[in-house]
Amino acid sequence: MVEMAASSLDRLDIYSREGSHGVVRTGRQVGGRDVAGTVVEVGPRVTGVAPGDDVVAVARGGRGAHAERVACSDVLTFPLPAGCSMERAAAIPTAGRSAWAALVELARIRPGERVLVFAAGSGVGSFGMQIARAAGCFVIATAGSQWKCDRAVELGAHAAINHYTEDVTARVAEITGGRGVDVVLDHVGTPVWDAAMGSLAPGGRFVTTGVTAGHRVSLHLGQVFAKGLTVAGVGRPDDGQIRRHLSGLLELVAQGSVTPIVDRVFPLAEIVAAHTHLESDDFFGKVVLTR
C-alpha cells in the first residue's frame, strides 16, 4: 500500500470516463495507473520494499492511483530514482514504458539511426525523443504548434516539424537528404499514417503505442514488401515485461539521460480541471495530480 504523493493522468483515464476508444464504462471507478509515494504497508510475502520506502509504482490492476492510498504489486514497485521528485516519478511508468518498449525492444534502435517521433508534446513523445537521443540516434519530432516544436528541440530533438502546417514527408526528406528515417514512433494513428509510411527508409520500422486519433488505415502491402518495412505494436505486456522495460528506463532517469517532463500539477481535489487540461491538448509532457 502506497501513500500517494503524486499520480499522473493518461488518455485512458479520459476514455474510461467517456466509454470511448473501445473502453467499456463500468459505473463508478477510480482512475490512474501511475503513482509515486511512500510505502505504508506490505503483504506478508513482499520482500523487495518496506514501509517508509519512497517508490514509483503501477497501481494493481492498472487502476486506482488517483486516490490517497494505492494498492500496488511489488513486482511493479521500484525505488524512487535518485534526484527525481515525486511529481516527475509519477510521470514515468505508462508513457515511459511504452516508449522504451517501442524503441528499445521492438525497433531495436541503434546509434546513428534516424528516428521520427510523432506528437512530441505527449507523454510517450517526450520520453521517446529522449530515449532515442540517449541511444545516439538522430531525432526528428513533430508537434502541433511552434512552441511545442521549440520545446522538442530544447529536449534534444535535432529537428522539429509542425504537423499541422508542414508536409511531414517532404520535410523529413529534406532533413535527411532524401534518405528517410529508420524508425517511426507513433501513437496518433490515422491522421499521421500516410506521413509515417512515406517517411520510412528501406528497411524501416514503424511502431505504434496507441491510436488516440483513429485506428483505420490503408496499408499498401506492395510498399511493405518492396521496401522491406516492419509494422509492429507494443501490445499488452505482462508484469514481468513491464518490470524489464521500467528497470531499463529508470536507470536512464537515475543517470540523468532522460528527464520525465511534467507540464502542470493539479491537487487531487481539482481532478476535473486536470482532465479538462489534458483534453485541451495545450500541454507538453504529463499532467500530474498531487495530494
Backbone as a ProteinNet text record, in pm:
[ID]
protein_1_A
[PRIMARY]
MVEMAASSLDRLDIYSREGSHGVVRTGRQVGGRDVAGTVVEVGPRVTGVAPGDDVVAVARGGRGAHAERVACSDVLTFPLPAGCSMERAAAIPTAGRSAWAALVELARIRPGERVLVFAAGSGVGSFGMQIARAAGCFVIATAGSQWKCDRAVELGAHAAINHYTEDVTARVAEITGGRGVDVVLDHVGTPVWDAAMGSLAPGGRFVTTGVTAGHRVSLHLGQVFAKGLTVAGVGRPDDGQIRRHLSGLLELVAQGSVTPIVDRVFPLAEIVAAHTHLESDDFFGKVVLTR
[TERTIARY]
84.3	0	88.2	61.4	143.9	61.7	115.5	56.3	90.6	-10.7	12.1	64.5	177.6	226.9	196.9	204	175.7	128.8	42	-9.2	-40.5	3.7	-17.4	-145.8	-193.8	-309.6	-263.9	-352.1	-325.9	-451	-435.5	-551.8	-656.6	-610.5	-704.3	-801.2	-758	-847.7	-965.8	-939.9	-1047.2	-1136.5	-1074.1	-1152.6	-1240.3	-1188.5	-1265.5	-1384.1	-1362.2	-1470.4	-1578.5	-1534.8	-1628.3	-1691.3	-1619.8	-1662.1	-1631.2	-1517.5	-1479.6	-1356.6	-1317.7	-1198.5	-1199.1	-1316.4	-1326.8	-1326.6	-1322.1	-1323.2	-1467.9	-1508.4	-1645.3	-1656.5	-1750.5	-1773.3	-1839.4	-1793	-1845.9	-1896.1	-1952.2	-2002.7	-1892.2	-1907.2	-1810.2	-1672.9	-1572.2	-1437	-1335.4	-1218.8	-1107.7	-999.1	-965	-868.9	-725.2	-634.5	-493.1	-419.5	-306.2	-221.9	-89.1	-38.7	97.4	96.5	182.5	184.4	327	354.2	477.5	439.1	508.5	474.4	556.7	503.5	574.9	498.6	569.8	508.4	465.8	340.1	290.5	258.4	244.4	211.6	248.9	294.8	326.6	264.6	239.8	186.9	294	255.1	350	456.3	432.1	529.8	613.3	594	670	807.1	911.1	1047.6	1125.2	1080.3	1159.6	1145.4	1036.1	1013	963.9	973.8	932.7	865.5	784.4	722.5	827.8	796.5	889.6	967.4	969.1	1041.4	967.4	1041	984.9	994.2	881.6	875.7	799.1	815.7	729.4	672.3	543.1	478	362.2	316.1	194.5	86.3	-28.5	-137.9	-180.6	-215.2	-258.4	-382.4	-378	-488.9	-493.7	-393	-390.6	-493.2	-546.4	-647.8	-630.9	-684.1	-692.1	-582.4	-498.5	-387.1	-428.8	-547.1	-593.6	-669.9	-595.5	-654	-547.5	-588.5	-493.2	-400.1	-452.2	-369.9	-394.9	-287.6	-294.7	-237.1	-314.7	-265.8	-179.9	-59.1	35.1	92.8	130.6	201.5	348.6	409.7	552.1	637.6	587.5	662.3	677.6	578.6	580	598.4	674.1	709.5	861.2	910.5	1053.8	1098.4	1224.6	1275.8	1268.3	1237.9	1235.3	1374.8	1387.5	1520.1	1588.9	1717.2	1793.9	1774.4	1745.5	1731.8	1602.1	1509.1	1382.7	1272.1	1196.5	1086.8	970.7	880.7	762.2	679.2	666.5	586.6	645.5	775.6	839.1	833	853.2	849.6	712.4	607.3	472.3	443.5	521.4	501.8	564.8	642.2	725.1	653.9	585.4	555.6	486.4	365.8	291.3	352.1	370.9	424.3	569	648.9	789.9	810.8	734.9	747.3	708.2	601.4	555.8	663.3	723.8	827.7	950.1	987.9	1103.3	1077.7	960	927.2	928.7	873.7	865.8	1003.2	1084.8	1212.6	1324.7	1335.5	1448.9	1422.7	1303.7	1278	1224.4	1131.6	1073.5	1155.9	1180.4	1254.8	1405.2	1452.9	1596.2	1683	1653	1726.4	1875.8	1953.4	2099.3	2157.9	2276.1	2341	2351.4	2322.9	2333.7	2207.4	2107.9	1983.4	1898.9	1810.6	1721.6	1583.9	1534.3	1408.1	1310.3	1188.4	1082.2	981.4	959.3	866.8	749.3	631.3	511.6	460.1	398.3	335.4	434.1	536.6	643.4	594.1	481.4	431.8	358.8	333.3	265.3	362.6	308.8	396.5	487.6	429.8	509.7	611	568	658.6	774.4	746.3	852.5	956.1	910.8	1005	1076.1	1001.4	1059.8	1175.5	1159.7	1267.8	1394.3	1378	1494.7	1560.5	1478.1	1533.1	1613.5	1558.7	1629.2	1757.5	1751.1	1871	1977.6	1934.7	2030.2	2095.4	2026.8	2081.1	2172.6	2189.2	2277.8	2211.4	2079.1	2005.1	1988.7	1961.6	1925.1	1773.4	1723.3	1581.4	1510.2	1401.7	1310.8	1177.9	1123.3	997.8	891.8	765.3	656.4	572.1	508.7	419.1	320.2	215	108.4	115.4	225	241.1	389.3	419.5	559.1	623.1	548.7	609.8	642.7	560.6	591.1	710.9	721.4	839	965.9	959.3	1075.4	1111.6	1010.5	1034.9	1097.5	1053.5	1110	1259	1297.7	1439.5	1517.5	1457.8	1522.9	1548.7	1459.3	1472.3	1567.4	1616.1	1713.9	1683.5	1564.4	1536.2	1629.3	1681.2	1769.6	1690.9	1564	1476.8	1333.4	1246.6	1105.2	1019	905.2	814.3	675.8	612.5	474.1	383.2	323.7	246.5	112	75	-47.1	-20.6	95.9	123.2	228.2	298.7	404	374.9	428.4	420.1	528.9	487.3	583.9	676.1	620.6	703.8	807	764.5	856.3	965.7	927	1025.7	1124.8	1074.5	1165.2	1266.1	1218.5	1309	1413.8	1369.9	1462.8	1567	1521.4	1611	1711.6	1667.8	1753.1	1824.3	1817.8	1883	1820.5	1689.6	1617.4	1623.1	1689.9	1705.1	1585.6	1511.7	1403.4	1454.7	1365.7	1403	1402.4	1479	1486.7	1373.3	1325.2	1223.1	1120.4	993.2	884.9	818.9	804.4	730.3	601.3	487.9	358.9	257.2	169.1	53.6	-70.5	-58.1	-168.7	-264.6	-210.7	-294.3	-326.8	-451.8	-497.9	-442.1	-447.5	-406.8	-260.6	-174.4	-31.2	20.3	-67	-24.2	48.8	-12.6	48.5	184.3	192.5	320.3	424.4	382.9	476	530.2	441	484	571.4	533.5	609.2	745.9	765.3	892.1	992.6	946.9	1036.2	1133.9	1256.6	1360.2	1345.3	1407.8	1408.2	1458.2	1386.1	1421.2	1371.3	1287.2	1239.9	1140.9	1130.2	1040.2	942.3	814	707.1	653.9	648.5	597.2	488.4	374.6	264.8	244.9	216.5	185.8	42.8	-34.9	-172.5	-235	-365	-438.6	-531.1	-473.5	-553.7	-644.2	-609.3	-688.4	-747.2	-748.5	-809.7	-728.9	-801	-733	-743.5	-822.1	-837.1	-736.8	-658.6	-561.4	-563.4	-500.9	-487.6	-341.8	-315.8	-179.3	-149.8	-48.3	-4.6	99.5	56.4	147.7	262.7	239.7	348.7	464.6	431.7	537.3	607.6	530.2	589.7	687	643.8	728.2	850.4	827.9	937.3	1041.8	996.4	1089.8	1138.8	1084.9	1127.9	1092.2	968.1	926.4	874.9	882.5	825.7	721.9	603.2	497.3	466.9	480.3	465.5	392.2	336.9	271	325.5	320.4	379.4	299.1	170.7	91.2	56.7	9	-28.2	64.2	175.3	275.6	230	289.5	261.3	349.3	329.3	402	552.7	595.8	739.1	801.3	730.8	780.6	782	675.5	670.2	785.1	812.2	922	1055	1076.3	1200.1	1209.8	1100.5	1100.3	1132.1	1061.1	1078.2	1214.9	1268.9	1401.7	1505.2	1498.4	1592.6	1574.4	1448.1	1421.2	1461.7	1432.1	1464.3	1615	1693.2	1837.8	1877.3	1814.5	1843.8	1799.4	1685.1	1637.3	1735.1	1780.9	1875.2	2007.2	2047.4	2171.3	2156.5	2031.8	2008	2000.6	2002.3	1993.8	1851.8	1753.5	1612.7	1548.3	1474	1404.7	1254.6	1176.3	1030.8	981.5	899.8	852.5	712.2	697.5	567.7	520.9	405.6	352.3	288.7	202.7	128.8	86.6	81	42.5	-87.7	-183.1	-311.2	-328.7	-391.7	-428.3	-530.6	-528.9	-622.6	-766.9	-795.8	-931.7	-975.2	-878.4	-910.1	-893.7	-928.2	-909.8	-994.2	-1108.9	-1191	-1113.8	-1049.4	-969.6	-851.4	-794.9	-683.1	-727.5	-844.6	-898.9	-922.9	-978.2	-1005.7	-877	-772.4	-643.2	-586.3	-596.4	-546.1	-623.4	-752.6	-834.5	-806.1	-751.3	-725.6	-611.2	-521	-400.2	-301.8	-328.4	-238.2	-139.4	-60.8	34.6	154.4	260.6	381.3	430	422.6	462.2	339.8	352.2	246.3	173.4	46.1	-36	-40	-10.9	8.9	-83.1	-131	-209.7	-122.6	-145.5	-76.1	-174.5	-131.5	-215	-225.8
-118.7	0	124.1	214.1	334.1	458.1	541.6	672.6	762.2	801.7	874.8	1016	1048.3	1185.5	1250.3	1170.9	1221.3	1106.1	1138.4	1038	1107.5	1049.4	1114.6	1068.9	1152	1118.2	1056.3	979.6	914.4	928.2	918	923.9	819.4	705.1	600.5	647.1	740.5	792	864.9	936.9	1005.7	904.8	806	705.7	625.5	596.5	521.4	602.6	731	817.9	831.8	842.4	861.3	730.8	620.5	496.9	498.5	558	572.2	488.3	486.4	415.3	268	207.1	65.4	32.8	135.4	112.5	114.3	10.9	-1	60.6	152.1	210.9	109	105.5	7.5	75.1	193.4	262.7	338.7	353	430.5	366	448.8	396.5	500.7	451.9	538.5	518.7	625.7	615.8	618	620.1	632.7	501.2	493.7	373.5	398.5	521.7	551.9	631.8	592	658.5	668.2	774.5	788.1	827.9	770.2	799.8	716.5	696.8	626.1	500	389.6	263.2	272.8	236.2	240.3	101.3	2.6	-132.2	-230.8	-349.4	-453.3	-585.6	-671.1	-803.6	-894.9	-1009.7	-1098.9	-1158.9	-1166.3	-1227.8	-1125	-997.5	-891.9	-877.5	-881.9	-870.9	-755.3	-705.2	-604.7	-463.4	-432.9	-298.7	-309.2	-197.8	-197.9	-65.6	-62.2	64	173.1	291.6	403.3	426.4	328.4	343.8	440	528.8	613.7	538.5	529.2	443.7	509	450.2	476.5	342.2	338.9	209.7	219.4	102.5	89	32.4	96.4	50.4	-90.9	-168.9	-306.3	-307.9	-387.4	-392.6	-275.7	-187.3	-72.6	33.6	35	133	171	290.9	328	417.5	473.3	556.6	699	741	875.9	871	838.3	822.3	850.7	863.6	893.9	777.5	654.9	534.8	441	377.2	299.5	160.2	58.1	-79	-108.2	-159.3	-184.8	-324.6	-381.1	-508.5	-483.2	-569	-549.6	-567.9	-645	-665.9	-535.4	-448.1	-321.9	-202.8	-222.2	-115	-101.2	21.8	46.3	158.9	156.2	268.2	398.7	507.1	637.3	667	701.3	728.6	843.8	832.6	936.4	1071.1	1174.1	1308.3	1336.2	1240.7	1256.5	1292.1	1396.8	1436.5	1337.6	1342	1257.3	1289.6	1418.1	1457.4	1402.3	1412.2	1359.5	1206.7	1145.2	998.7	945.7	1014.7	970.1	975.7	1053.5	1067.2	953.2	867.3	771.4	645.3	567.5	428.1	403.2	452.8	414.7	471.7	602.5	665.7	624.5	624.6	590.8	446.7	355.6	214.7	190.5	257.6	240.1	283.7	399.8	449.3	358.3	310.7	220.4	89.9	29.1	-96.9	-81.3	30.5	52.9	70.7	155.1	190.8	92.3	50.9	-33.5	-180.7	-229.5	-372.3	-410.8	-331.5	-367.6	-315.1	-184.3	-126.3	-152.6	-178.8	-204.5	-94.8	28.4	142.4	129.9	182.6	175.6	314.5	339	469.4	505.6	630.8	678.9	665.7	589.9	576.1	702.8	720.5	836.6	793.9	865.1	828.4	945.1	916.3	1016.2	989	1088.6	1075.9	1169.7	1113.3	1195.6	1242.3	1362	1418.5	1428.5	1509.4	1522.5	1574.9	1646.8	1703.7	1604.6	1485.9	1384.2	1319.6	1242.4	1170.8	1074.4	991.8	896	969.1	1076.5	1151.4	1213.2	1271.9	1337	1237.1	1116.4	1011	955.2	933.8	874.2	954.1	1085.5	1171	1153.7	1152.8	1146	1008.1	903.4	767.6	750.1	798.3	786	868.7	988.4	1072.7	1007.7	950.2	884.4	763.5	702.8	587.2	627.7	759.2	806.1	820.3	830.5	844.6	992	1013.4	1145.4	1154.6	1251	1255.8	1369.9	1334.4	1431.9	1419.3	1529.8	1528.5	1607.4	1571.6	1653.7	1702.8	1817	1872.9	1964.1	2005.2	2081.7	2230.8	2283.2	2428	2461.6	2588.3	2628.9	2618.2	2653.1	2647.1	2503.4	2407.7	2267.2	2220.1	2268	2233.8	2287.3	2410.5	2469.8	2390.7	2346.6	2269.2	2134.8	2074.6	1946.1	1958.7	2065.9	2088.7	2111.2	2182.8	2203.8	2071.3	1974.2	1844.5	1749.2	1791.2	1706.5	1665.4	1699.5	1668.7	1749.9	1687.6	1758.4	1847.4	1813.9	1893.4	1869.7	1968.1	1955.3	2006.1	1939.3	1969.2	1996.5	2104.5	2132.8	2047.2	1944	1851.7	1907.1	2027.8	2091.4	2185.9	2243.4	2344.3	2301.4	2191.4	2147.6	2006.8	1977.3	1843.1	1758.4	1666.9	1590.9	1508.5	1438.6	1354	1436.1	1550.3	1636.1	1691.6	1731.2	1787.8	1680.8	1558.7	1450.4	1424.4	1423.6	1402.1	1512.7	1634.9	1749.1	1737.9	1704	1697.7	1583.7	1472.8	1353.7	1340.6	1443.3	1436.2	1332.8	1312.1	1219	1074.4	1045.1	905.7	853.6	940.7	896.8	854.9	801.6	762.6	610.7	563.7	419.9	371.2	459.4	419.8	531.2	492.4	585.5	538.2	630.2	603.6	684.5	616	685.1	631	719.1	674.3	751.7	829.3	911.7	829.1	755.8	670.6	728.3	721.1	751	879.9	995.6	1119.8	1124.5	1045.9	1054.9	931.4	836.1	709.5	727.2	801.6	819.7	888.3	988.3	1058.6	965.8	879.8	785.2	687.4	628	532.1	598.7	720.6	791.9	837.6	842.4	890.4	779.6	654.1	542.6	510.4	489.9	446.3	295.7	241.9	96.1	25.3	-78.9	-149.5	-82	21.4	97.8	21.8	68	4.1	107.1	72.6	155.7	86.7	159.9	101.9	193.2	133.1	209.8	173	275.3	252.3	294.1	330.1	371.9	433.5	460.8	518	628.2	732	836	911.5	915.2	993.5	908.8	777.2	693	568	457.6	329.4	268.8	327.6	272.4	335.2	250.2	299.8	209.9	258	179.7	139.8	10.5	-39.8	-93.7	-37.9	-81.6	-191.9	-317	-428.5	-431.1	-377	-370.3	-286.8	-174	-89.7	-161.6	-232.6	-307.3	-411.2	-481.3	-583.9	-524	-423.6	-368.7	-296.6	-227.5	-151.1	-229.9	-349.5	-430.3	-367.6	-315.3	-245	-341.1	-296.4	-369.1	-280.9	-336.8	-265.5	-344.1	-279.3	-351.7	-266.4	-333.7	-266.1	-317.1	-233.9	-272.7	-379.3	-394.5	-499	-470.2	-573.9	-563.6	-655.5	-602.5	-685.6	-734.5	-845.5	-893.3	-817.5	-844.7	-770	-787.6	-907.5	-930.8	-846.4	-832.3	-749.2	-602	-559.3	-419.2	-390.1	-483.7	-463.1	-448.5	-530.4	-521.7	-386.6	-344.1	-215.2	-100.7	-98.8	11.2	8.4	-108.4	-115.8	-47.6	-73.7	-10.1	139.6	183.8	327.6	399.8	341.9	407.1	425.5	337.2	356.5	483.9	507.7	630	754.9	743.9	857.4	886.5	781.8	799	858	823.7	876.4	1019.6	1065.3	1198.9	1203.9	1087	1083.6	1110.4	1077.7	1100.1	1172.3	1277.4	1354.4	1348.2	1294.7	1296.5	1441.1	1471.4	1608	1623.4	1713.7	1742.4	1878.5	1880.7	2007	2090.3	2026.6	2101.2	2006	2057.6	1979.2	2034.9	1945.5	1983.2	1910.5	1973.2	1899.7	1791.9	1681.9	1573.2	1622.5	1718.7	1772	1844.9	1880.4	1950.6	1859.1	1732.5	1635.3	1669	1732.1	1772.1	1870.7	1967.5	2063.9	1996	1894.9	1821.1	1746.9	1683.1	1615.7	1715.8	1830.2	1933	1979.4	1996.7	2039.7	1933.9	1807.8	1700.5	1693.8	1716.7	1714.9	1833.4	1941.6	2061	2043.4	1948.4	1926.5	2043.1	2139.6	2254.4	2225.7	2121.6	2082.4	2015.9	2002.4	1932.1	1844.6	1714.9	1622	1564.4	1539.3	1472.1	1569.4	1542.2	1614.8	1529.8	1593.7	1518.4	1569.8	1478.4	1511.4	1493.6	1578	1562.2	1570.7	1522.9	1529.7	1673
0	0	0	-95.1	-111.6	-79.6	8.2	35	-82.8	-160	-283.7	-257	-319.2	-319.4	-453.3	-560.9	-694.9	-783.1	-878.5	-971.9	-1103.3	-1214.9	-1343.8	-1411.1	-1502.5	-1583.9	-1714.8	-1774.6	-1902	-1987.1	-2118.9	-2207.7	-2170.3	-2120.1	-2083.4	-1976	-1890.9	-1788.3	-1851.9	-1960.1	-2031.9	-2102.5	-2169.8	-2241.1	-2145.1	-2026.9	-1927.7	-1878.1	-1859.9	-1814.6	-1921.5	-2047.5	-2158.5	-2206.1	-2187.5	-2250.4	-2398.8	-2436.4	-2577.5	-2609.3	-2738.3	-2784.2	-2741.9	-2742.9	-2710.8	-2562.8	-2477.5	-2331.9	-2282.6	-2212.1	-2162.8	-2023.5	-2006.5	-1875	-1784.3	-1661.5	-1565.7	-1437.9	-1452.7	-1334.8	-1263.5	-1133.5	-1056	-1063.2	-1080.3	-1091.7	-1042.9	-1004.3	-966.2	-1071	-1140.1	-1249.3	-1200.1	-1296.2	-1265.1	-1257	-1328.9	-1324.7	-1254.9	-1262.6	-1218	-1088.5	-994.6	-865.2	-812.5	-740.9	-664.4	-523.1	-425.7	-287.9	-191.6	-72.9	33.5	73.7	81.9	122.4	269.3	296.7	434	488.1	398.8	443.5	333.8	372.3	274	316.9	217.8	245.2	302	357.7	426.6	335.9	203.9	113.5	37.4	68	-0.6	64.6	-19.2	34.1	-27.9	-141.5	-212.9	-163.1	-94.1	-41.3	102.2	174.9	315.7	348.2	451.7	493.8	512.8	463.2	470.7	342	251.2	124.5	31.6	-30.6	-135.7	-267.6	-338.2	-456.1	-570.2	-689.1	-804.1	-843.3	-877.9	-897.3	-995.1	-1036.9	-1117.5	-1026.9	-1025.3	-939.9	-977.4	-878.7	-901.7	-990.6	-1097	-1190.2	-1285.8	-1278	-1368	-1337.9	-1217.2	-1179.1	-1032.7	-998.1	-858.3	-806.2	-896	-849.6	-815.5	-858.5	-825.9	-693.9	-589.5	-456.4	-351.7	-226.3	-119.5	-92.4	-101.4	-85.7	-203.4	-250.7	-373.7	-350.7	-384.9	-377.1	-499.4	-478.6	-587.1	-575.7	-690.2	-691.2	-663	-582.1	-552.8	-678.1	-775.2	-899.6	-976.1	-962.5	-1036.7	-944.4	-838.5	-746.1	-742.1	-762.6	-777.2	-684.5	-641.3	-561.8	-641.3	-575	-640.5	-695.3	-824.2	-879.6	-806.5	-789.9	-720.5	-788.6	-708.2	-760.6	-833.8	-833.1	-905.4	-807.1	-836.2	-748.6	-761.8	-666.2	-672.2	-796.6	-828.7	-944.9	-1073.9	-1089.5	-1211.4	-1214.3	-1100.3	-1095.3	-1135.7	-1091.3	-1123.9	-1273.5	-1346	-1490.1	-1570.1	-1503.5	-1576.1	-1626.2	-1541.8	-1577.7	-1711.3	-1731.8	-1851.8	-1978.8	-1982.8	-2103.9	-2127.9	-2023.1	-2037.8	-2079.3	-2017.6	-2053.2	-2198	-2243.1	-2380.6	-2480.3	-2454.6	-2544	-2543	-2425.1	-2412.8	-2488.8	-2465.7	-2531.8	-2683.2	-2731.7	-2875.7	-2938.9	-2879.4	-2941.6	-2911.1	-2786.3	-2745.3	-2774.6	-2737.8	-2752.1	-2890.1	-2945.3	-3073.9	-3191.4	-3194.3	-3306	-3296.2	-3175.5	-3152.1	-3213.5	-3172.1	-3225.3	-3198.7	-3293.7	-3285.1	-3304.9	-3251.4	-3269	-3417.3	-3447	-3583.8	-3665.9	-3615.3	-3690.4	-3678.2	-3774.8	-3778.5	-3727.9	-3627.9	-3562.4	-3571.1	-3619.1	-3627.2	-3516.1	-3430.1	-3317	-3339.1	-3356.3	-3372.4	-3236.7	-3236.3	-3116	-3000.9	-3020.5	-2921.1	-2787	-2786.1	-2661.6	-2573.1	-2623.6	-2543.6	-2446.3	-2352.9	-2260.9	-2334	-2423	-2498.7	-2585.8	-2650.9	-2738.3	-2662.5	-2545.9	-2470.1	-2419.5	-2384.7	-2346.4	-2468.8	-2577.3	-2697	-2752.7	-2758.8	-2808.1	-2726.1	-2595.5	-2507.2	-2509.2	-2516.3	-2522.6	-2650.7	-2761.5	-2889.1	-2889.1	-2833.5	-2827.4	-2739.2	-2626.1	-2535.8	-2602.1	-2699.7	-2770.4	-2886.3	-2906	-3011.4	-3146.1	-3148.9	-3274.2	-3312.5	-3440.9	-3491.8	-3482	-3405.6	-3372.1	-3444	-3512.9	-3572.8	-3500.1	-3453.3	-3379.8	-3455.1	-3433.1	-3484.5	-3367.7	-3386.6	-3285.6	-3355.7	-3283.1	-3345.1	-3327.6	-3276.1	-3261.1	-3258.5	-3283.1	-3285.3	-3147.9	-3043.5	-2909.6	-2871.1	-2916.8	-2887.9	-2969.2	-3092.9	-3173.5	-3108.2	-3059.9	-2992.3	-2867	-2793.4	-2671.2	-2705.2	-2815.2	-2855.9	-2885	-2949.5	-2979.5	-2851	-2756.9	-2627.6	-2557.1	-2577	-2510	-2582.2	-2699	-2766.2	-2907.5	-2959.1	-3098.8	-3187.8	-3292.2	-3384.8	-3480.2	-3503.1	-3588.9	-3545.4	-3570.1	-3533.8	-3648.5	-3668.5	-3778.5	-3721.7	-3766.4	-3727.2	-3816.3	-3759.6	-3843	-3887.4	-3844	-3891.7	-4008.8	-4013.6	-4116.7	-4218.4	-4193.5	-4284.2	-4337.2	-4453.2	-4510.5	-4445.3	-4357.3	-4277.8	-4366.7	-4464.3	-4550.6	-4626.5	-4679.7	-4755.3	-4664.8	-4543.5	-4451.9	-4404.8	-4381.1	-4342.3	-4453.6	-4577.6	-4691.1	-4698	-4673.4	-4675.6	-4565	-4443.9	-4328.9	-4342.7	-4402	-4410.7	-4544.9	-4626.5	-4756.6	-4848.5	-4833	-4917.9	-4872.4	-4762.1	-4718.7	-4639.3	-4571.6	-4485.5	-4349.5	-4267	-4131.1	-4117.2	-4021.6	-3995.9	-3906.8	-3818.4	-3721.1	-3706.1	-3697.8	-3665.2	-3536.6	-3441.3	-3317.5	-3321.9	-3312	-3324.6	-3225.7	-3178.3	-3101.1	-3144.1	-3252	-3300.8	-3385	-3483.2	-3565.3	-3701.2	-3738.8	-3874.8	-3936.2	-3867.7	-3933.1	-3978.1	-3915.8	-3947.8	-4022.4	-4049.7	-4108.6	-4241.3	-4333.5	-4465.3	-4454.8	-4368.3	-4349.7	-4290.5	-4198.8	-4137.5	-4241.1	-4318.9	-4420.4	-4526.3	-4564.7	-4666.4	-4619.6	-4488.1	-4432.7	-4406.8	-4411.8	-4378.6	-4491.2	-4453.6	-4548	-4571.6	-4676.1	-4695	-4568.5	-4529.3	-4406.6	-4281.1	-4297.3	-4182.6	-4096.2	-3969.5	-3872.6	-3817.9	-3826.1	-3770.4	-3646.3	-3533.3	-3409.1	-3352.8	-3320.1	-3262.1	-3115.5	-3034.2	-2892.9	-2860.1	-2963.3	-2938.2	-3061.7	-3052.1	-3165.9	-3114.6	-3058.8	-2994.3	-3090.7	-3219.6	-3315.3	-3427.5	-3411.5	-3513.7	-3541.7	-3574.1	-3588.7	-3728.3	-3817.3	-3951.1	-4046.8	-4116.3	-4213.9	-4337.1	-4443.8	-4565.9	-4581.1	-4580	-4586.4	-4725.7	-4788.5	-4921.1	-4902.2	-4916.3	-4892.6	-4992.1	-5110.5	-5207.4	-5157.8	-5088.2	-5030.5	-4916.4	-4835.3	-4724.6	-4778.9	-4883.2	-4943.5	-5011.5	-5096.2	-5177.4	-5092.9	-4989.3	-4906.2	-4785.4	-4765.2	-4650.8	-4517.8	-4507.5	-4386.7	-4279.8	-4155.6	-4042.6	-3975.7	-3950.5	-3879.1	-3752.5	-3636.7	-3509.2	-3406.4	-3305.3	-3193.6	-3062.3	-2959.3	-2831	-2758.1	-2791.6	-2729.6	-2584.5	-2516.7	-2375.4	-2295.2	-2248.6	-2182.1	-2045.8	-2001.3	-1866.9	-1766.9	-1638.3	-1534.7	-1546	-1584.6	-1597.7	-1706.8	-1819.6	-1928.2	-1887.8	-1822.7	-1778.4	-1681.8	-1592.2	-1497.4	-1571.8	-1674.2	-1751.4	-1823.2	-1883	-1952.5	-1856	-1743.3	-1648.6	-1581.7	-1559.2	-1497.8	-1585.9	-1716.1	-1808.4	-1814.9	-1820.1	-1828.6	-1700.6	-1585.6	-1458.4	-1440.7	-1501.4	-1498.1	-1571.5	-1686.9	-1762.8	-1686.9	-1618	-1537.6	-1424	-1356.3	-1245.3	-1293.7	-1416.6	-1474.3	-1524.1	-1540.2	-1592.7	-1743.6	-1809.9	-1956.2	-2005.7	-1922.6	-1954.4	-1837.2	-1866.9	-1763.6	-1786.7	-1693.3	-1708.3	-1714.7	-1813.5	-1833.3	-1775.9	-1681	-1619.4	-1668.8	-1732.7	-1784.6	-1674.6	-1594.7	-1492.3	-1381.9	-1261.2	-1143.7	-1086.2	-1060.9	-1001.6	-868.1	-770.2	-649	-684	-611.4	-636.7	-635.1	-549.8	-540.3	-667.4	-752.8	-878.3	-999.7	-982.4	-1089.7	-1212.3	-1193.4	-1309.2	-1396.3	-1334.4	-1409.8	-1478.2	-1412.7	-1472.7	-1597.7	-1592.5	-1710.7	-1823.3	-1789.1	-1889.8	-1955.8	-1876.9	-1931.1	-2024.6	-1987.7	-2072.6	-2204.3	-2197.9	-2319.2	-2411	-2356.8	-2437.6	-2535.4	-2509	-2588.9	-2581.1	-2495.5	-2481.3	-2367.9	-2385.5	-2282	-2347.7	-2270.1	-2317.6	-2203.9	-2221	-2116.2	-2046.4	-1918.3	-1842.3	-1748.9	-1728.5	-1631.8	-1504.3	-1390.3	-1265.6	-1155.4	-1073.9	-954.4	-830.8	-729.2	-602.1	-486.8	-370.9	-251	-202.3
[MASK]
+++++++++++++++++++++++++++++++++++++++++++++++++++++++++++++++++++++++++++++++++++++++++++++++++++++++++++++++++++++++++++++++++++++++++++++++++++++++++++++++++++++++++++++++++++++++++++++++++++++++++++++++++++++++++++++++++++++++++++++++++++++++++++++++++++++++++++++++++++++++++++++++++++

